[in-house]
């Protein structure tokens, strides 16, 4: 079902139905390349494939704003009771909508009005918003925020410059690892869109081997995750939104790295490495060197290690950039306000427990691993 409202040069479509994202590939991708806030997680290929792999029937809501017939704002959500949540779930490192840079303010207002006309929901929950999230300035209702995940970012400059800025002892260690890598001489190549389905299968196989017996994210071992990446990545490679690198040693594929390419960054999203590599090269150094080179080549100022502040990332002295969880409540909605305050209280409780009783986090992580 599509509801269309027109006013002068502006047209707003609100779509419901499991096929609401169909037939939008060309204009959605065109808008993506005109949106400064765009990340790969708002690309058409990512959003649509996630919906097909994980979506629940009857929950899709798509909002489209056009000016003189050209798409200038787009957002896709799933309805969960009173909450509108962006597509992507836990697999998405950044959540936002798309706005045309040249019409951002009026487009945001028109998109906000379209959201408020849509009945049923009480709060928009954007769990991983970056600085300058698109809808905040135009939102007329309650606006609440709390801490999201931390991403670790590096400037996209040549590896030699990055290493030179490290402390002396670390610099020596990294240079030794780079020399070790040069001696190992891996063959590195980017896969084509046509090769991507096979390459994704190999990446996930290597990822499973890498984490065998060591935990890891169980969501990365599901058929739905494999289906999502297999569907999304070929189109993202074709549209310059992803790169999939393969590393062969003496002809054997021993590592793969999936990089997502946004308007302002290249992000290291997922990698897999055969355990036999551990004694031969430093895998993190290997992957980072090529991610930096790719970001530099694409003219992106930042190479992001995305979410997670794992200790091994600290070697490179990255900048910690915090996402924010944004809660935009419908004006006058007591239910929306109650939901937002519940989220804020839960976050405070988690923060307090982390500071005063860190052992609770260990118990939580073990229970999640067992599940």
N, C-alpha and C positions, 0 to 999 in steps of 0.2 A: 504494500500500500504506500502510495506517495501523495503527500499533501504539498501543494505549491501555492506560494503567496508572492504576488508581484506588486512592486511599487516603483514606477518610473523605470530607471535603469537597473533596478535591483530585483532579483528573483531568488527566492529561498525555497528549497525543497527539503522536506522531512520525510525520510523513507523508513518504513518498517517492513519486516519480512526477511526471511533467511537469504534472499537473493538481492538484498539492498545494495550490496557492493558491486554487483555485476555491471559490466559495461562502463566502468569508470576509469579503466586503466590509463588511457591516454591523457585525459584532462587532469586526473589526480597526479600523475607523474609530472605533467607540465607545471602544475601548481607547486609540487615539491621543489622543483628547481627554481622557483620564484620566492621561496619562503626561507628567511634567514633562521627561523627557529626550527627548521626541519632537521630531524635526525633519521637515521635509517629505520628506526622503529616506527616512524610514521609513513614510510614508503608504502605504496599500494601493494607491492608484492608481499611485504611482511604482514601487513594488516589483513589482507584477504586470505593468505594461506593460514595465518593463525586462526582466523574465524572458522575456516573449513576443518582444521584439525581439532580445535578445542571448543568451538562455539556451541551454545545450547539453543535449541530451536525456540523461536519466538522472542529472543532477547535482543536482537540486533536493532540498533538505532543509528541512522546515518543522516548527518545534517550537511547541506550543501548550499553555499551562497555564491551567486553569480552576479557580476556587474557587466552590463552590455553583453550578456551571454557567455562571458568568460569566468571560469571558476576562480574565486578569490578567497574562499574559506571552505574548509572541509574538516569534519570530525566524525569519528566512528566510535560508538560505545556499545557496551552490553548492559542491559538492565538487570540488576540484581535486587529485587524488591524495591526499596525506596532509593537505591543508589545507581547512578550511572558511572560505570567504570570503563576506562579506555581498553580497547582490545590489546592483547599482548600479555596480560597477566604477569606472572613472576618471570617470564622470559624477556621482559622489556626493561632496559636500563634507563630509558628516558620516556616520559609521557607528556604529550602536549597535543595541540591541534595544529593545523596548517593554515597560515595566513599569507596572502600576497604582500610582499614588502611594500609595494607602491600604494596599497589600499588597506594597510593593516588596521588602522583605527576604525574606519567605518565598517570594514569587514568583520572585525571583532564585535562591534556593536550589533550588527545584523545577525551574526551567529549566536550571540547571547540572547537576542530577542527570540530567535528560533527555538533555542533550548527552553526558554521560559514558557513558550507557547505549548510545548510538548507536555502532556499531562502524565501524572503518575509518579515521577521521581521527585525526591526531596533534596538530594545533595549530589554534586559531581565530585568524585574522589579521584584525584590525580596523584598516585603514590610516589612517582619519581620525576618531579618537575625540576627543570634546570632554572637557573637565574633568568629573569625576564620572561616568565611563562606568559603565553599570549593572552589568556582570557582575564587575568587578574584585574587589569586596569579598567576593563569594560564591565566588570561584574557589579550589579546593583545590590546584591544581597550580602549575606554574611561571608566573610573570607577568613578562614582559619588556616594556619600552617604549623607543621611540626617537622622534626628532622626526618629526612629520608636516608638513602644510602650514601656512602662516601665513594667517590670515584677518584682514581689517582691518574694525574695527567702529566705528560712531559711535552716540552716544546719540540716541534717536529724539525729538528736540525740534524745535520750529519752526525753519525755515531762518534767520530773523532772529537767533535766539539762537545758532545754530551759527556764523553769520558774525561775530557780535559777539565771539566768543571767539578768532577768528583773529588772527594778527599784523597790524599796521596795513597793510603793503604788500599782503599777501595779501587782507585784507579789502577793500581798495579794488578790487583786480582782480576779486574775486568779485562785488561789488556792481555793477561795470560789466557783467559777464556777465549778471547777473540783469536789469538794466535792458534790455540787448539782447534778452533772451529775452521780456520783457514786451512790447516793441515788436513782436517777430515774431508774437506772439499765436497760438501753436499751439492747435488744438482737441484736447483730451485726453479720452479716454474709455476706460473699462474694458470689455473684451469679455465677453459672456455665455458660459455653457457651450456653448450651441448655436452661437455664432459661433467658438468656439475652434479647430476644425480649419482653417477658412479663415484665421484670424488667425495660427496657427502657420505655415502655408505662407507667408504674407506676411512674418512675422518672419524665417524662414530665408532667404527671398529677399533681404531687406534685409541680413541678416548676411553673406551671400555677397558682395553688392555692396560692403559696408563693407570686407571683407578682400581683395577682388580685387587680386592682384598684391602683397600685403603679408604673405603667410603665413597666420597664424591657426591655429586648431586643426582639422586635417583631419577629425577625428572628427565635427565639427559639420556636415560636408557629406555625410554618408553617408545612404543610405535608412533604415538601422536607427535612426539618431538621429531622423530625421523621424517614423518610425513610432512610436517611443517617446513623443515629446512629443505627437503627435497623439492617441495613446491615453490618456496620463496626464492632460494638463492640463484637459480638460473636467470630469472628476470632481473634480480638485483645486480648480478654481474653485468648483464647486458646494459643496464641503465646507469652503470657507474656507481652503484650503491654498496657493492661488496666485492671482495677479492678472496679467492681461495688458493692458498699457496701449498704446494706439495714439495717435500724434501726427500730426495732419494740418495742413498749412500750405496755406492757400487751397484746401482740399479735397483736396490730394494727400497720400497716406500716405507719410511720409518717415522715420518711426522707429517702432520697437516695442520694448517692454521687458517681459521676463518676470520677475516677482517671485515668490519662494516664501515662504510664510508659515508659520512654526513657532509653537510655544507661547510662545517668548520673543524672537523676532526676525522681521524681514522681510529676506530676502536677495535681492540683485540677481544673478540667475542668468545671464541671457543677454539681449543686446539686438542690434538691427540698426538701422543708420542709413544712409540714402542719402548718398553722398559729397557731394552738392550742399549738404548742411547745414553742412559744415565752415566755410564762409565766412560763414554766417548766424548761427549760435548756437553756444555751447559745449555740445556734446552731453552731456558728463559732468555739468555743472551742471544741465542740463535734467532728466536722468533722476534725479539724486540728489534734487532738490527734491521731485519727486513721490513717490519712494520714502520719503523722510522723512515726508511728509504722510500717506501710507498707513499707515506704521508707527504714527504718532501716533494716527491715527483708529482703528486696530485695537487700540490699547492695548498694543503691543509695546515693550519698553524699548530695543531695539537695532535699528539698521539696519545690516546686515552687507553688506560688499562681497565677502564670501565669499573663496575661496582666491585667492592671488596678491597680491604686494606691488609692483604696477606703479607706476612713478614718478608718474603723473598722479593716483593716489589720495592721495599724500602731501600734496597741497594742503590737504586737509580735516583734517589732523592726527588721523587715526584711531588707535585703540588696536590694537596688534598682538596677536592672540590665537593662540597656537600650538596646533594639533591634535597629538595623539600617536598613533603607531602602536602598538597593543597586540597582543601575542602571548601567547595563553593556551595553554599546552601541557598535554597530557593527563598526569596524574600518572604518573611513572615512565617516560615515553616518551623514549627516547634519540633517536629520529628527530625528534620534535617539538622537543627541546632543540637538536639540530643545526640544524634549520631556523631556529629563533629566533636562534641565534648567528650563522648565516650572514647573516641580515637585518641584525643589528646591525653585523657587520663591514663589510658593503657600505655601510651608512649612514655609518660612520666614514670609509671610503675616499672616498665622495662629498664629505663635509664637508672632508676634508683637501685633496682636489683643488680644491674651490672656493676654499679659502683660499690654497693655494700655487700653483695653476696654473689661474686662472680662464679661460684661453683654451680649456681642455678643454670647459667648458660651452658655449662658442660653437660649437665643432666638433660637439658632441653635438646641440645644437638644430638646426644646419644639416642634419645627417644625418637627424634625425627629420622635418624639413620636406620633404626630398627623398622620403623613404619615403611 
